[in-house]
Amino acid sequence: MALENQLGIHNPAELAKIQKFLFEVEIKVLLKDALTDQIVDREVYMKGIDVSYYYEGTSDVECTFISPQK
């Protein structure tokens, strides 16, 4: 209701479009601080895999301890 009053929009479809856009902007702002530019760093990559396994509940093996093959 507050957004409707502030913008003077009474069309539900138009309001939904604006709310979706604002939600997408919020997500981008929240994720920006969590992202890294160290995508070629092996340790960061393997740590990401470990965290993924942890969230899935399958954290029996830690990838960070697996040495790279040469």
N, CA, C and O of each residue as an XYZ file, in Angstrom:
280
protein
N       0.810     -1.189      0.000
C       0.000      0.000      0.000
C       0.858      1.260      0.000
O       0.514      2.239     -0.663
N       1.959      1.251      0.726
C       2.792      2.449      0.809
C       3.354      2.814     -0.560
O       3.400      3.991     -0.917
N       3.777      1.828     -1.318
C       4.325      2.080     -2.644
C       3.243      2.616     -3.579
O       3.503      3.502     -4.393
N       2.053      2.086     -3.462
C       0.931      2.581     -4.282
C       0.670      4.059     -3.992
O       0.482      4.858     -4.909
N       0.660      4.405     -2.722
C       0.365      5.787     -2.330
C       1.477      6.733     -2.765
O       1.203      7.833     -3.245
N       2.724      6.313     -2.601
C       3.847      7.187     -2.952
C       3.916      7.434     -4.454
O       4.200      8.553     -4.883
N       3.664      6.415     -5.248
C       3.790      6.545     -6.697
C       2.472      6.864     -7.389
O       2.459      7.205     -8.572
N       1.389      6.759     -6.676
C       0.086      7.029     -7.275
C      -0.329      5.971     -8.286
O      -1.063      6.270     -9.229
N       0.130      4.743     -8.102
C      -0.187      3.653     -9.023
C      -1.292      2.801     -8.411
O      -1.196      2.367     -7.263
N      -2.334      2.571     -9.189
C      -3.451      1.768     -8.690
C      -3.672      0.516     -9.528
O      -4.529     -0.308     -9.210
N      -2.897      0.375    -10.597
C      -2.996     -0.799    -11.464
C      -2.115     -1.906    -10.863
O      -0.900     -1.731    -10.781
N      -2.692     -3.036    -10.445
C      -1.911     -4.104     -9.813
C      -0.782     -4.649    -10.698
O       0.286     -4.992    -10.190
N      -1.004     -4.730    -11.995
C       0.031     -5.254    -12.886
C       1.220     -4.299    -12.942
O       2.372     -4.733    -12.941
N       0.943     -3.025    -12.989
C       2.009     -2.017    -13.029
C       2.774     -2.007    -11.705
O       3.999     -1.890    -11.696
N       2.072     -2.126    -10.621
C       2.695     -2.181     -9.302
C       3.581     -3.418     -9.175
O       4.672     -3.341     -8.609
N       3.128     -4.549     -9.691
C       3.910     -5.786     -9.642
C       5.214     -5.639    -10.426
O       6.254     -6.138     -9.997
N       5.164     -4.964    -11.558
C       6.381     -4.737    -12.352
C       7.396     -3.912    -11.579
O       8.590     -4.210    -11.590
N       6.917     -2.879    -10.910
C       7.817     -2.020    -10.135
C       8.402     -2.783     -8.960
O       9.597     -2.672     -8.687
N       7.582     -3.554     -8.262
C       8.069     -4.336     -7.123
C       9.098     -5.362     -7.566
O      10.085     -5.576     -6.863
N       8.898     -6.000     -8.709
C       9.850     -6.978     -9.231
C      11.178     -6.309     -9.544
O      12.238     -6.846     -9.220
N      11.129     -5.147    -10.169
C      12.352     -4.411    -10.486
C      13.107     -4.053     -9.210
O      14.323     -4.228     -9.141
N      12.394     -3.551     -8.197
C      13.043     -3.176     -6.941
C      13.657     -4.394     -6.253
O      14.740     -4.301     -5.676
N      12.977     -5.523     -6.312
C      13.496     -6.758     -5.720
C      14.797     -7.167     -6.414
O      15.757     -7.560     -5.751
N      14.829     -7.076     -7.743
C      16.038     -7.433     -8.491
C      17.197     -6.518     -8.129
O      18.334     -6.976     -8.013
N      16.927     -5.242     -7.952
C      17.973     -4.289     -7.564
C      18.491     -4.628     -6.172
O      19.697     -4.594     -5.931
N      17.579     -4.955     -5.253
C      17.993     -5.317     -3.891
C      18.900     -6.548     -3.900
O      19.916     -6.576     -3.206
N      18.539     -7.559     -4.679
C      19.346     -8.778     -4.771
C      20.736     -8.454     -5.295
O      21.728     -8.942     -4.754
N      20.823     -7.638     -6.342
C      22.120     -7.275     -6.917
C      22.992     -6.554     -5.909
O      24.194     -6.807     -5.839
N      22.408     -5.663     -5.130
C      23.164     -4.912     -4.122
C      23.668     -5.862     -3.035
O      24.816     -5.757     -2.602
N      22.815     -6.784     -2.594
C      23.206     -7.729     -1.549
C      24.305     -8.678     -2.021
O      25.218     -8.997     -1.259
N      24.222     -9.128     -3.263
C      25.201    -10.081     -3.778
C      26.539     -9.435     -4.128
O      27.571    -10.106     -4.101
N      26.538     -8.161     -4.451
C      27.758     -7.491     -4.899
C      28.883     -7.624     -3.872
O      30.030     -7.868     -4.244
N      28.566     -7.467     -2.585
C      29.583     -7.575     -1.538
C      30.058     -9.006     -1.324
O      31.156     -9.226     -0.812
N      29.246     -9.972     -1.708
C      29.597    -11.372     -1.477
C      30.416    -11.972     -2.623
O      30.995    -13.047     -2.468
N      30.468    -11.300     -3.754
C      31.176    -11.830     -4.918
C      32.663    -11.488     -4.865
O      33.067    -10.550     -4.178
N      33.460    -12.243     -5.584
C      34.897    -12.024     -5.615
C      35.381    -11.922     -7.055
O      34.738    -12.417     -7.980
N      36.510    -11.280     -7.223
C      37.127    -11.223     -8.548
C      38.282    -12.211     -8.647
O      39.003    -12.226     -9.645
N      38.458    -13.027     -7.629
C      39.543    -14.008     -7.590
C      39.081    -15.352     -8.163
O      39.203    -16.385     -7.504
N      38.556    -15.335     -9.380
C      37.973    -16.553     -9.942
C      39.017    -17.557    -10.403
O      38.690    -18.722    -10.632
N      40.259    -17.134    -10.543
C      41.304    -18.076    -10.958
C      42.089    -18.601     -9.764
O      43.012    -19.396     -9.939
N      41.743    -18.173     -8.554
C      42.418    -18.633     -7.342
C      41.873    -20.007     -6.963
O      40.694    -20.140     -6.636
N      42.720    -21.018     -7.007
C      42.309    -22.406     -6.745
C      41.711    -22.559     -5.353
O      40.708    -23.252     -5.183
N      42.319    -21.916     -4.354
C      41.838    -22.053     -2.984
C      40.415    -21.492     -2.841
O      39.573    -22.099     -2.179
N      40.152    -20.354     -3.453
C      38.813    -19.771     -3.400
C      37.818    -20.691     -4.098
O      36.712    -20.902     -3.600
N      38.202    -21.234     -5.239
C      37.338    -22.137     -6.007
C      36.989    -23.381     -5.189
O      35.823    -23.765     -5.098
N      37.999    -24.002     -4.598
C      37.768    -25.225     -3.829
C      36.965    -24.942     -2.557
O      36.143    -25.758     -2.138
N      37.207    -23.790     -1.953
C      36.446    -23.428     -0.762
C      34.967    -23.260     -1.120
O      34.090    -23.606     -0.328
N      34.693    -22.732     -2.308
C      33.315    -22.598     -2.778
C      32.639    -23.947     -2.932
O      31.464    -24.102     -2.598
N      33.379    -24.921     -3.436
C      32.833    -26.278     -3.562
C      32.549    -26.859     -2.184
O      31.507    -27.478     -1.972
N      33.478    -26.662     -1.242
C      33.272    -27.153      0.122
C      32.003    -26.567      0.740
O      31.223    -27.288      1.364
N      31.799    -25.268      0.568
C      30.617    -24.613      1.134
C      29.354    -25.158      0.477
O      28.337    -25.347      1.144
N      29.419    -25.407     -0.819
C      28.269    -25.968     -1.521
C      27.910    -27.340     -0.960
O      26.739    -27.625     -0.708
N      28.918    -28.190     -0.765
C      28.663    -29.514     -0.175
C      28.118    -29.387      1.244
O      27.239    -30.151      1.643
N      28.636    -28.425      2.006
C      28.168    -28.221      3.378
C      26.672    -27.902      3.395
O      25.916    -28.470      4.183
N      26.252    -26.982      2.511
C      24.838    -26.605      2.470
C      23.948    -27.763      2.038
O      22.785    -27.834      2.436
N      24.486    -28.674      1.223
C      23.720    -29.836      0.792
C      23.746    -30.950      1.825
O      23.044    -31.950      1.677
N      24.546    -30.787      2.867
C      24.634    -31.792      3.917
C      25.526    -32.963      3.561
O      25.419    -34.031      4.164
N      26.414    -32.776      2.581
C      27.319    -33.854      2.173
C      28.763    -33.398      2.310
O      29.529    -33.429      1.346
N      29.125    -32.981      3.501
C      30.470    -32.431      3.707
C      31.429    -33.468      4.290
O      32.175    -33.164      5.221
N      31.419    -34.685      3.753
C      32.308    -35.733      4.242
C      33.758    -35.488      3.823
O      34.682    -35.787      4.579
N      33.955    -34.948      2.630
C      35.290    -34.715      2.100
C      35.467    -33.227      1.851
O      34.584    -32.578      1.290
N      36.604    -32.686      2.267
C      36.879    -31.284      2.002
C      37.766    -31.176      0.782
O      38.848    -31.763      0.742
N      37.322    -30.436     -0.204
C      38.074    -30.279     -1.460
C      39.364    -29.501     -1.267
O      40.306    -29.670     -2.040
N      39.423    -28.656     -0.255
C      40.614    -27.827     -0.071
C      41.836    -28.666      0.278
O      42.968    -28.201      0.149
N      41.612    -29.894      0.718
C      42.743    -30.759      1.058
C      43.149    -31.671     -0.095
O      44.107    -32.433      0.028
N      42.445    -31.604     -1.190
C      42.787    -32.412     -2.361
C      43.852    -31.658     -3.144
O      43.629    -30.523     -3.564
N      44.995    -32.276     -3.339
C      46.057    -31.583     -4.047
C      45.832    -31.681     -5.546
O      45.327    -32.688     -6.042
N      46.211    -30.628     -6.269
C      46.010    -30.637     -7.716
C      46.928    -31.641     -8.391
O      48.066    -31.839     -7.966
N      46.430    -32.274     -9.445
C      47.253    -33.205    -10.209
C      48.093    -32.436    -11.200
O      47.661    -31.422    -11.748
N      49.307    -32.930    -11.427
C      50.203    -32.257    -12.386
C      50.497    -33.138    -13.547
O      51.232    -32.742    -14.452
